[in-house]
Amino acid sequence: MTAEEDSPKDEKTIQTLEEICENTRAIRRVVNRIFDHLHESQEKDDGYSADTMSWKDPYNNDDMYY
């Protein structure tokens, strides 16, 4: 085995790390969306209700809903 080849264990480790990074980015998007929503609800004084947000309709086809 040369230094350029990855062992199966290394490949699994790399795949796991890539999945963790992908999930972390998805979590960050969700948290940012929640913060934006809360910020928007605090700015509006015209009877804005947080319950009016539709979670059934994906926003910008984001993968946070899948």
mmCIF file as gemmi writes it, N, C-alpha and C atoms, coordinates in Angstrom:
data_model
loop_
_atom_site.group_PDB
_atom_site.id
_atom_site.type_symbol
_atom_site.label_atom_id
_atom_site.label_alt_id
_atom_site.label_comp_id
_atom_site.label_asym_id
_atom_site.label_entity_id
_atom_site.label_seq_id
_atom_site.pdbx_PDB_ins_code
_atom_site.Cartn_x
_atom_site.Cartn_y
_atom_site.Cartn_z
_atom_site.occupancy
_atom_site.B_iso_or_equiv
_atom_site.pdbx_formal_charge
_atom_site.auth_seq_id
_atom_site.auth_asym_id
_atom_site.pdbx_PDB_model_num
ATOM 1 N N . MET Axp A 1 ? 0.855 -1.17 0 1 0 ? 1 A 1
ATOM 2 C CA . MET Axp A 1 ? 0 0 0 1 0 ? 1 A 1
ATOM 3 C C . MET Axp A 1 ? 0.905 1.237 0 1 0 ? 1 A 1
ATOM 4 N N . THR Axp A 2 ? 0.593 2.145 -0.895 1 0 ? 2 A 1
ATOM 5 C CA . THR Axp A 2 ? 1.386 3.37 -0.974 1 0 ? 2 A 1
ATOM 6 C C . THR Axp A 2 ? 0.757 4.449 -0.112 1 0 ? 2 A 1
ATOM 7 N N . ALA Axp A 3 ? 1.492 5.516 0.064 1 0 ? 3 A 1
ATOM 8 C CA . ALA Axp A 3 ? 0.996 6.625 0.886 1 0 ? 3 A 1
ATOM 9 C C . ALA Axp A 3 ? -0.172 7.332 0.209 1 0 ? 3 A 1
ATOM 10 N N . GLU Axp A 4 ? -0.295 7.184 -1.118 1 0 ? 4 A 1
ATOM 11 C CA . GLU Axp A 4 ? -1.371 7.854 -1.842 1 0 ? 4 A 1
ATOM 12 C C . GLU Axp A 4 ? -2.707 7.142 -1.699 1 0 ? 4 A 1
ATOM 13 N N . GLU Axp A 5 ? -2.698 5.872 -1.37 1 0 ? 5 A 1
ATOM 14 C CA . GLU Axp A 5 ? -3.929 5.104 -1.24 1 0 ? 5 A 1
ATOM 15 C C . GLU Axp A 5 ? -4.495 5.265 0.161 1 0 ? 5 A 1
ATOM 16 N N . ASP Axp A 6 ? -5.813 5.357 0.236 1 0 ? 6 A 1
ATOM 17 C CA . ASP Axp A 6 ? -6.484 5.418 1.534 1 0 ? 6 A 1
ATOM 18 C C . ASP Axp A 6 ? -6.951 4.019 1.914 1 0 ? 6 A 1
ATOM 19 N N . SER Axp A 7 ? -6.755 3.674 3.145 1 0 ? 7 A 1
ATOM 20 C CA . SER Axp A 7 ? -7.255 2.391 3.614 1 0 ? 7 A 1
ATOM 21 C C . SER Axp A 7 ? -8.77 2.489 3.76 1 0 ? 7 A 1
ATOM 22 N N . PRO Axp A 8 ? -9.461 1.353 3.793 1 0 ? 8 A 1
ATOM 23 C CA . PRO Axp A 8 ? -10.919 1.391 3.977 1 0 ? 8 A 1
ATOM 24 C C . PRO Axp A 8 ? -11.334 2.135 5.255 1 0 ? 8 A 1
ATOM 25 N N . LYS Axp A 9 ? -10.52 1.994 6.293 1 0 ? 9 A 1
ATOM 26 C CA . LYS Axp A 9 ? -10.829 2.696 7.544 1 0 ? 9 A 1
ATOM 27 C C . LYS Axp A 9 ? -10.717 4.208 7.353 1 0 ? 9 A 1
ATOM 28 N N . ASP Axp A 10 ? -9.676 4.645 6.63 1 0 ? 10 A 1
ATOM 29 C CA . ASP Axp A 10 ? -9.502 6.068 6.351 1 0 ? 10 A 1
ATOM 30 C C . ASP Axp A 10 ? -10.64 6.599 5.482 1 0 ? 10 A 1
ATOM 31 N N . GLU Axp A 11 ? -11.05 5.815 4.497 1 0 ? 11 A 1
ATOM 32 C CA . GLU Axp A 11 ? -12.157 6.224 3.632 1 0 ? 11 A 1
ATOM 33 C C . GLU Axp A 11 ? -13.444 6.391 4.44 1 0 ? 11 A 1
ATOM 34 N N . LYS Axp A 12 ? -13.704 5.473 5.349 1 0 ? 12 A 1
ATOM 35 C CA . LYS Axp A 12 ? -14.893 5.565 6.198 1 0 ? 12 A 1
ATOM 36 C C . LYS Axp A 12 ? -14.81 6.798 7.101 1 0 ? 12 A 1
ATOM 37 N N . THR Axp A 13 ? -13.627 7.076 7.629 1 0 ? 13 A 1
ATOM 38 C CA . THR Axp A 13 ? -13.434 8.254 8.48 1 0 ? 13 A 1
ATOM 39 C C . THR Axp A 13 ? -13.688 9.533 7.693 1 0 ? 13 A 1
ATOM 40 N N . ILE Axp A 14 ? -13.152 9.604 6.487 1 0 ? 14 A 1
ATOM 41 C CA . ILE Axp A 14 ? -13.355 10.782 5.646 1 0 ? 14 A 1
ATOM 42 C C . ILE Axp A 14 ? -14.83 10.951 5.31 1 0 ? 14 A 1
ATOM 43 N N . GLN Axp A 15 ? -15.508 9.869 4.961 1 0 ? 15 A 1
ATOM 44 C CA . GLN Axp A 15 ? -16.936 9.923 4.646 1 0 ? 15 A 1
ATOM 45 C C . GLN Axp A 15 ? -17.734 10.4 5.856 1 0 ? 15 A 1
ATOM 46 N N . THR Axp A 16 ? -17.409 9.904 7.025 1 0 ? 16 A 1
ATOM 47 C CA . THR Axp A 16 ? -18.107 10.315 8.249 1 0 ? 16 A 1
ATOM 48 C C . THR Axp A 16 ? -17.892 11.797 8.528 1 0 ? 16 A 1
ATOM 49 N N . LEU Axp A 17 ? -16.666 12.274 8.369 1 0 ? 17 A 1
ATOM 50 C CA . LEU Axp A 17 ? -16.374 13.692 8.58 1 0 ? 17 A 1
ATOM 51 C C . LEU Axp A 17 ? -17.116 14.57 7.576 1 0 ? 17 A 1
ATOM 52 N N . GLU Axp A 18 ? -17.204 14.136 6.326 1 0 ? 18 A 1
ATOM 53 C CA . GLU Axp A 18 ? -17.952 14.895 5.322 1 0 ? 18 A 1
ATOM 54 C C . GLU Axp A 18 ? -19.437 14.959 5.68 1 0 ? 18 A 1
ATOM 55 N N . GLU Axp A 19 ? -19.994 13.865 6.169 1 0 ? 19 A 1
ATOM 56 C CA . GLU Axp A 19 ? -21.4 13.858 6.59 1 0 ? 19 A 1
ATOM 57 C C . GLU Axp A 19 ? -21.622 14.792 7.776 1 0 ? 19 A 1
ATOM 58 N N . ILE Axp A 20 ? -20.684 14.798 8.72 1 0 ? 20 A 1
ATOM 59 C CA . ILE Axp A 20 ? -20.79 15.691 9.881 1 0 ? 20 A 1
ATOM 60 C C . ILE Axp A 20 ? -20.763 17.145 9.422 1 0 ? 20 A 1
ATOM 61 N N . CYS Axp A 21 ? -19.864 17.472 8.499 1 0 ? 21 A 1
ATOM 62 C CA . CYS Axp A 21 ? -19.783 18.842 7.985 1 0 ? 21 A 1
ATOM 63 C C . CYS Axp A 21 ? -21.073 19.234 7.272 1 0 ? 21 A 1
ATOM 64 N N . GLU Axp A 22 ? -21.603 18.335 6.474 1 0 ? 22 A 1
ATOM 65 C CA . GLU Axp A 22 ? -22.85 18.607 5.755 1 0 ? 22 A 1
ATOM 66 C C . GLU Axp A 22 ? -24 18.824 6.732 1 0 ? 22 A 1
ATOM 67 N N . ASN Axp A 23 ? -24.097 17.995 7.747 1 0 ? 23 A 1
ATOM 68 C CA . ASN Axp A 23 ? -25.157 18.139 8.744 1 0 ? 23 A 1
ATOM 69 C C . ASN Axp A 23 ? -24.984 19.418 9.558 1 0 ? 23 A 1
ATOM 70 N N . THR Axp A 24 ? -23.742 19.779 9.845 1 0 ? 24 A 1
ATOM 71 C CA . THR Axp A 24 ? -23.476 21.012 10.584 1 0 ? 24 A 1
ATOM 72 C C . THR Axp A 24 ? -23.924 22.226 9.779 1 0 ? 24 A 1
ATOM 73 N N . ARG Axp A 25 ? -23.657 22.223 8.482 1 0 ? 25 A 1
ATOM 74 C CA . ARG Axp A 25 ? -24.111 23.331 7.627 1 0 ? 25 A 1
ATOM 75 C C . ARG Axp A 25 ? -25.633 23.405 7.602 1 0 ? 25 A 1
ATOM 76 N N . ALA Axp A 26 ? -26.305 22.259 7.535 1 0 ? 26 A 1
ATOM 77 C CA . ALA Axp A 26 ? -27.768 22.249 7.537 1 0 ? 26 A 1
ATOM 78 C C . ALA Axp A 26 ? -28.317 22.787 8.857 1 0 ? 26 A 1
ATOM 79 N N . ILE Axp A 27 ? -27.705 22.397 9.953 1 0 ? 27 A 1
ATOM 80 C CA . ILE Axp A 27 ? -28.134 22.889 11.273 1 0 ? 27 A 1
ATOM 81 C C . ILE Axp A 27 ? -27.93 24.396 11.353 1 0 ? 27 A 1
ATOM 82 N N . ARG Axp A 28 ? -26.807 24.881 10.857 1 0 ? 28 A 1
ATOM 83 C CA . ARG Axp A 28 ? -26.527 26.316 10.879 1 0 ? 28 A 1
ATOM 84 C C . ARG Axp A 28 ? -27.584 27.083 10.078 1 0 ? 28 A 1
ATOM 85 N N . ARG Axp A 29 ? -27.99 26.535 8.91 1 0 ? 29 A 1
ATOM 86 C CA . ARG Axp A 29 ? -29.027 27.192 8.115 1 0 ? 29 A 1
ATOM 87 C C . ARG Axp A 29 ? -30.346 27.249 8.87 1 0 ? 29 A 1
ATOM 88 N N . VAL Axp A 30 ? -30.698 26.167 9.543 1 0 ? 30 A 1
ATOM 89 C CA . VAL Axp A 30 ? -31.939 26.134 10.304 1 0 ? 30 A 1
ATOM 90 C C . VAL Axp A 30 ? -31.896 27.15 11.444 1 0 ? 30 A 1
ATOM 91 N N . VAL Axp A 31 ? -30.803 27.184 12.173 1 0 ? 31 A 1
ATOM 92 C CA . VAL Axp A 31 ? -30.672 28.12 13.296 1 0 ? 31 A 1
ATOM 93 C C . VAL Axp A 31 ? -30.738 29.555 12.794 1 0 ? 31 A 1
ATOM 94 N N . ASN Axp A 32 ? -30.047 29.846 11.69 1 0 ? 32 A 1
ATOM 95 C CA . ASN Axp A 32 ? -30.103 31.195 11.135 1 0 ? 32 A 1
ATOM 96 C C . ASN Axp A 32 ? -31.508 31.56 10.683 1 0 ? 32 A 1
ATOM 97 N N . ARG Axp A 33 ? -32.222 30.612 10.114 1 0 ? 33 A 1
ATOM 98 C CA . ARG Axp A 33 ? -33.606 30.865 9.697 1 0 ? 33 A 1
ATOM 99 C C . ARG Axp A 33 ? -34.479 31.149 10.913 1 0 ? 33 A 1
ATOM 100 N N . ILE Axp A 34 ? -34.269 30.419 11.999 1 0 ? 34 A 1
ATOM 101 C CA . ILE Axp A 34 ? -35.033 30.655 13.231 1 0 ? 34 A 1
ATOM 102 C C . ILE Axp A 34 ? -34.712 32.035 13.797 1 0 ? 34 A 1
ATOM 103 N N . PHE Axp A 35 ? -33.423 32.387 13.831 1 0 ? 35 A 1
ATOM 104 C CA . PHE Axp A 35 ? -33.032 33.719 14.318 1 0 ? 35 A 1
ATOM 105 C C . PHE Axp A 35 ? -33.654 34.822 13.463 1 0 ? 35 A 1
ATOM 106 N N . ASP Axp A 36 ? -33.636 34.652 12.136 1 0 ? 36 A 1
ATOM 107 C CA . ASP Axp A 36 ? -34.252 35.642 11.251 1 0 ? 36 A 1
ATOM 108 C C . ASP Axp A 36 ? -35.736 35.778 11.536 1 0 ? 36 A 1
ATOM 109 N N . HIS Axp A 37 ? -36.383 34.649 11.723 1 0 ? 37 A 1
ATOM 110 C CA . HIS Axp A 37 ? -37.821 34.639 12.001 1 0 ? 37 A 1
ATOM 111 C C . HIS Axp A 37 ? -38.116 35.334 13.333 1 0 ? 37 A 1
ATOM 112 N N . LEU Axp A 38 ? -37.325 35.052 14.345 1 0 ? 38 A 1
ATOM 113 C CA . LEU Axp A 38 ? -37.523 35.704 15.645 1 0 ? 38 A 1
ATOM 114 C C . LEU Axp A 38 ? -37.247 37.198 15.565 1 0 ? 38 A 1
ATOM 115 N N . HIS Axp A 39 ? -36.203 37.562 14.837 1 0 ? 39 A 1
ATOM 116 C CA . HIS Axp A 39 ? -35.878 38.978 14.679 1 0 ? 39 A 1
ATOM 117 C C . HIS Axp A 39 ? -37.015 39.709 13.965 1 0 ? 39 A 1
ATOM 118 N N . GLU Axp A 40 ? -37.539 39.083 12.93 1 0 ? 40 A 1
ATOM 119 C CA . GLU Axp A 40 ? -38.653 39.664 12.187 1 0 ? 40 A 1
ATOM 120 C C . GLU Axp A 40 ? -39.881 39.82 13.075 1 0 ? 40 A 1
ATOM 121 N N . SER Axp A 41 ? -40.143 38.827 13.903 1 0 ? 41 A 1
ATOM 122 C CA . SER Axp A 41 ? -41.325 38.896 14.764 1 0 ? 41 A 1
ATOM 123 C C . SER Axp A 41 ? -41.175 39.97 15.834 1 0 ? 41 A 1
ATOM 124 N N . GLN Axp A 42 ? -39.95 40.251 16.264 1 0 ? 42 A 1
ATOM 125 C CA . GLN Axp A 42 ? -39.732 41.294 17.272 1 0 ? 42 A 1
ATOM 126 C C . GLN Axp A 42 ? -39.818 42.684 16.666 1 0 ? 42 A 1
ATOM 127 N N . GLU Axp A 43 ? -39.488 42.822 15.378 1 0 ? 43 A 1
ATOM 128 C CA . GLU Axp A 43 ? -39.531 44.129 14.728 1 0 ? 43 A 1
ATOM 129 C C . GLU Axp A 43 ? -40.95 44.563 14.395 1 0 ? 43 A 1
ATOM 130 N N . LYS Axp A 44 ? -41.806 43.625 14.102 1 0 ? 44 A 1
ATOM 131 C CA . LYS Axp A 44 ? -43.167 43.953 13.675 1 0 ? 44 A 1
ATOM 132 C C . LYS Axp A 44 ? -44.053 44.198 14.888 1 0 ? 44 A 1
ATOM 133 N N . ASP Axp A 45 ? -44.731 45.31 14.844 1 0 ? 45 A 1
ATOM 134 C CA . ASP Axp A 45 ? -45.678 45.639 15.908 1 0 ? 45 A 1
ATOM 135 C C . ASP Axp A 45 ? -47.105 45.623 15.385 1 0 ? 45 A 1
ATOM 136 N N . ASP Axp A 46 ? -47.306 45.087 14.208 1 0 ? 46 A 1
ATOM 137 C CA . ASP Axp A 46 ? -48.632 45.116 13.582 1 0 ? 46 A 1
ATOM 138 C C . ASP Axp A 46 ? -49.402 43.81 13.782 1 0 ? 46 A 1
ATOM 139 N N . GLY Axp A 47 ? -49.182 43.145 14.887 1 0 ? 47 A 1
ATOM 140 C CA . GLY Axp A 47 ? -49.923 41.919 15.174 1 0 ? 47 A 1
ATOM 141 C C . GLY Axp A 47 ? -49.339 40.692 14.5 1 0 ? 47 A 1
ATOM 142 N N . TYR Axp A 48 ? -48.076 40.722 14.188 1 0 ? 48 A 1
ATOM 143 C CA . TYR Axp A 48 ? -47.425 39.579 13.562 1 0 ? 48 A 1
ATOM 144 C C . TYR Axp A 48 ? -47.481 38.381 14.494 1 0 ? 48 A 1
ATOM 145 N N . SER Axp A 49 ? -47.832 37.241 13.95 1 0 ? 49 A 1
ATOM 146 C CA . SER Axp A 49 ? -47.903 36.019 14.741 1 0 ? 49 A 1
ATOM 147 C C . SER Axp A 49 ? -46.921 34.999 14.172 1 0 ? 49 A 1
ATOM 148 N N . ALA Axp A 50 ? -46.104 34.441 15.03 1 0 ? 50 A 1
ATOM 149 C CA . ALA Axp A 50 ? -45.147 33.429 14.587 1 0 ? 50 A 1
ATOM 150 C C . ALA Axp A 50 ? -45.841 32.177 14.076 1 0 ? 50 A 1
ATOM 151 N N . ASP Axp A 51 ? -47.087 31.99 14.461 1 0 ? 51 A 1
ATOM 152 C CA . ASP Axp A 51 ? -47.828 30.804 14.028 1 0 ? 51 A 1
ATOM 153 C C . ASP Axp A 51 ? -48.298 30.905 12.586 1 0 ? 51 A 1
ATOM 154 N N . THR Axp A 52 ? -48.133 32.057 11.945 1 0 ? 52 A 1
ATOM 155 C CA . THR Axp A 52 ? -48.571 32.201 10.558 1 0 ? 52 A 1
ATOM 156 C C . THR Axp A 52 ? -47.568 31.625 9.576 1 0 ? 52 A 1
ATOM 157 N N . MET Axp A 53 ? -46.394 31.272 10.039 1 0 ? 53 A 1
ATOM 158 C CA . MET Axp A 53 ? -45.377 30.71 9.164 1 0 ? 53 A 1
ATOM 159 C C . MET Axp A 53 ? -45.753 29.289 8.764 1 0 ? 53 A 1
ATOM 160 N N . SER Axp A 54 ? -45.697 29.017 7.478 1 0 ? 54 A 1
ATOM 161 C CA . SER Axp A 54 ? -46.051 27.695 6.976 1 0 ? 54 A 1
ATOM 162 C C . SER Axp A 54 ? -44.809 26.821 6.885 1 0 ? 54 A 1
ATOM 163 N N . TRP Axp A 55 ? -44.762 25.786 7.68 1 0 ? 55 A 1
ATOM 164 C CA . TRP Axp A 55 ? -43.629 24.857 7.636 1 0 ? 55 A 1
ATOM 165 C C . TRP Axp A 55 ? -43.839 23.774 6.584 1 0 ? 55 A 1
ATOM 166 N N . LYS Axp A 56 ? -45.041 23.703 6.022 1 0 ? 56 A 1
ATOM 167 C CA . LYS Axp A 56 ? -45.318 22.687 5.013 1 0 ? 56 A 1
ATOM 168 C C . LYS Axp A 56 ? -44.776 23.071 3.645 1 0 ? 56 A 1
ATOM 169 N N . ASP Axp A 57 ? -44.62 24.357 3.404 1 0 ? 57 A 1
ATOM 170 C CA . ASP Axp A 57 ? -44.154 24.848 2.114 1 0 ? 57 A 1
ATOM 171 C C . ASP Axp A 57 ? -42.67 25.173 2.204 1 0 ? 57 A 1
ATOM 172 N N . PRO Axp A 58 ? -41.791 24.339 1.654 1 0 ? 58 A 1
ATOM 173 C CA . PRO Axp A 58 ? -40.354 24.602 1.767 1 0 ? 58 A 1
ATOM 174 C C . PRO Axp A 58 ? -39.99 25.96 1.193 1 0 ? 58 A 1
ATOM 175 N N . TYR Axp A 59 ? -39.168 26.669 1.913 1 0 ? 59 A 1
ATOM 176 C CA . TYR Axp A 59 ? -38.723 27.99 1.52 1 0 ? 59 A 1
ATOM 177 C C . TYR Axp A 59 ? -37.417 27.871 0.761 1 0 ? 59 A 1
ATOM 178 N N . ASN Axp A 60 ? -37.389 28.357 -0.461 1 0 ? 60 A 1
ATOM 179 C CA . ASN Axp A 60 ? -36.207 28.318 -1.313 1 0 ? 60 A 1
ATOM 180 C C . ASN Axp A 60 ? -35.695 26.899 -1.544 1 0 ? 60 A 1
ATOM 181 N N . ASN Axp A 61 ? -36.58 25.933 -1.472 1 0 ? 61 A 1
ATOM 182 C CA . ASN Axp A 61 ? -36.212 24.524 -1.695 1 0 ? 61 A 1
ATOM 183 C C . ASN Axp A 61 ? -35.013 24.102 -0.85 1 0 ? 61 A 1
ATOM 184 N N . ASP Axp A 62 ? -34.954 24.592 0.358 1 0 ? 62 A 1
ATOM 185 C CA . ASP Axp A 62 ? -33.833 24.29 1.243 1 0 ? 62 A 1
ATOM 186 C C . ASP Axp A 62 ? -33.967 22.845 1.747 1 0 ? 62 A 1
ATOM 187 N N . ASP Axp A 63 ? -32.855 22.173 1.939 1 0 ? 63 A 1
ATOM 188 C CA . ASP Axp A 63 ? -32.883 20.783 2.365 1 0 ? 63 A 1
ATOM 189 C C . ASP Axp A 63 ? -33.124 20.612 3.849 1 0 ? 63 A 1
ATOM 190 N N . MET Axp A 64 ? -33.343 21.703 4.579 1 0 ? 64 A 1
ATOM 191 C CA . MET Axp A 64 ? -33.61 21.555 6.001 1 0 ? 64 A 1
ATOM 192 C C . MET Axp A 64 ? -34.946 20.863 6.242 1 0 ? 64 A 1
ATOM 193 N N . TYR Axp A 65 ? -35.801 20.808 5.23 1 0 ? 65 A 1
ATOM 194 C CA . TYR Axp A 65 ? -37.109 20.19 5.385 1 0 ? 65 A 1
ATOM 195 C C . TYR Axp A 65 ? -37.111 18.712 5.012 1 0 ? 65 A 1
ATOM 196 N N . TYR Axp A 66 ? -35.988 18.21 4.544 1 0 ? 66 A 1
ATOM 197 C CA . TYR Axp A 66 ? -35.961 16.826 4.06 1 0 ? 66 A 1
ATOM 198 C C . TYR Axp A 66 ? -35.212 15.936 5.012 1 0 ? 66 A 1
